[in-house]
Amino acid sequence: MNILLTGATGFIGLHLAARLFRNNHHVFAIVRSNSDEQRVLTLQDYATVVRFDGGYQTLRHIIRETKPFIVIHEAIVTGK
């Protein structure tokens, strides 16, 4: 099953991506352009990384291309 996951570079998101991968799901992880690159590299073991620029059109394109069965939203915005 295709799963679209936000927040995948966070602690919970990364572990969730790994678990979903081990359960034979195809995970598409949306990551922001300013995401920690080390975490993105780790994430690539479990998911297809999809870069997100914050635009509505980009999000529409991602959803259209990945055709997710479910979307899991784990992302947050911090004060950084």
N, C-alpha and C positions, 0 to 999 in steps of 0.2 A: 504494500500500500504506500502511496506517496504521501508524505507528511511534510508540511511547511512549518518550520520552527523558527521563532524569533527568540532572541536572547540566548542563543546557543553558545556564545563565548563566555557566558557567566558560569558560575559553579554548578547550579542546578541544570541549566541548559546543556552544558557539555556532558554531564553524566546522563541526562535524558537522551541526548543524541546517541551516545554510546549504547545505551540500553535498547533503544529503538532499532539501531543497526544490528545488534546481536539477535533481535527478534525478527530479522529479515525484512524490515521496512526500509524504504528508500527515503532518506531524510534530506530535505533541502533546507539549508540553514541560511537565513537572511542575516547578513552582517553589515554593519555600518562601515563607512570608509575610514573612520577613526578607531575601529576595533583593534584590540591588542593583537599584533601579528603573530606572536608566539601561540596564543590561544587559537587563532585561525588555523595555523599549521597543524596543531593537535586535532582540531575539529575535522580537518580534511581526511583523517583516518576513518571517520564515521559518517560523513555527510558530504553532499555536494554543496559547496559554498557559493552563495549567490550574493553579490555585492549590491547594496542598496544606497542610493544617493539621497533618499528622503523625499523623492518626488512621487506624486500620485500616479503619473504615467508609468514610471518604472515599476511601481507596485502592481499595477494592472498587468504589465508585461510579464512579471514574475509569476503571477497567479495563472495567467493564460498559458505560459510555457510549462510550468511544473504540474499543473492539473492536480492539486492536492485533494486527497480524500478528507483530510482534516488539517486544521491550522491550530498550532499550539503557540500561544502568545506568552512568552516569558520575559520579554524585553522591558527594561525600565530606562528612564532618562535620569542621569545623575547630574550633579552640579559642576561637573568638570568642564 
